[in-house]
Amino acid sequence: MVDVRIVYVAEAAPGVANADVQDIVHRSRRNNAIAGITGILIWTGSVFLQAIEGSSDAVGRLLEVIEADHRHLGIMIISEKTIDQRLSPDWAMACVRTLPDVSAQVLADALSMSPDQADVALRNLAAESIPFTEKTNSAQRPSAELVIRA
């Protein structure tokens, strides 16, 4: 079976908070493992950028669920392609939370990337994510925080 990767960007609905994203990630981990889907979600506090990978049918069904989710507004597909290798073959869903001051840059970068550039950027982000704990103070925080990786 051929795998596909879809990368999309969407605005977070007003009021979406860390708890909402934690809920998305926990449900995704459970459901994606059953469906054979892997991926990474980047959340800036106001924008979602996500890569989802799996069979064409499974990814298509998941995209329908995401489009119906009230927490996502204005979904825009950046890249959709068949793949030979997954970005995150062992992660049912990884989640990276960026700091608010990089939100606009993440969105601008995502919208200006070619599909190949998006793949490289997501692969690099996934490889370079730094675990985040609540004990980390703001002066120590990197520009991206790993919230959940599993």
N, C-alpha and C positions, 0 to 999 in steps of 0.2 A: 504494500500500500504506500502511496506517495504522501509525504507530509507537506504541509503548507505553513507559512508564517504570515500572519497579518499584523501589521503595526498600525496603531491608530492613536489619535490624539482627541481629547474631549475636554470641554470645560467642566469643572466640578460644579454641581448645583449649589446655590447659596445654602449655607449652613452645614455643608459636609465637613465633618471633623475627623480627628484621628480614630475615634471609636467606630465611625462608619467605615473607614478604610480597613481597620482591623477586621471588621465583620466581613467585608468583601474578600479579604485575603483568606480568612479562616474557611469561609464557605467555598472559595475557589480551590483551596488545597484539597478539600474533601471531594468536591465534584470533579475537579480536573483529574485527580488520580484515577477515578472510576472511568472517565472518558478518554484517558490517554493523552491529555493535554498538558503542556508545560508552558511556562512563560515568566515574564517579569513585568511588574507594574511599577511605574515611576509616578509619584504623586507630589506635586509641588505645593499643595495647599489650596490651589485653585485650578490646576490642570492635571489631567491624567494622560500619561503616555504609556502605552502597553504594547508588548509583543506577545502574541499567543501562537502556539505551535501545536500541530497534531494533524490528524487526518482531515481532509477537506470537509467531510460531513460534520465531524465533531466541532471543528473550528467555526463552521458556518452556523451551527446551532448555538454555540456559545456567543457568537457575535449578535445573534438575534436577542439573546437574554440581556446582553450588555446594552444594546440599543433600547430595550424596554425598561432598563433600570433608571429610576428617577434621579439617581445621584450623578448620572452622566448626561451632559447636554451637548448637542451639536457634534456628534462623532464624525471625525474626518479620517478616512483611511489614507495612510501615508504610503504603505507598501503592502502588496499582496503577491506572494510568489511561492513556487514550489522550492523545497529545500532538500539538501542532501544531509545536512547536519543541523541539529537543534542548538540554539544559543544556550539553553539551560536544560539539558536532558534529564537531570536529576531533581529538578525543582518543579513540583506541581504548581507552585506560584511563589516567586520571590517578590518582595516589595521594597522599593527604595524610596525614602522620603527626602526630598531636597529641602533646603532652607527657603523661606519665602522670597528672599531677595534674588533668587535665581529663576523664579517662575517665568518671567517674561522671556528670559534668555532661552530656557528650555523649550518654550513654545515656539519662539522664532527659529531656533535651530532645527526643531523637528519639522516645521513647515517648509524649510528651505532645503532639506536633505533629499538626495536621491534615495531610492530603495536600498542600494548598496551601502551608501553612507549611513543610513539608519541602522542597517545590520551591524556595521562596524562599531558605531557609537554604542549600541545596546550591548554588544559583546564586550566592549571595553568597560562599560559601566558595571556590568555583571561581574567581571573579573576583578575590578578594583574596589568594589563596595567594601566599606569598613563597618564592622558591627557597631551598633549604637546601643548604649545603655543609658538609663535615666540619670546615672551618676556622672555622665560626661557633662562638663559645664560648657556654656556657649562659646567660650574662647577656644576650647579644644575640638569643637565639632567640625567635621569636614563639610564640604559643600553638599555631600549626599550622605544620608544615614541609612543603614540597612535596618529595616523594621522587622521583616520576617524573611527567612530564607529556608525553605523546606520543600 
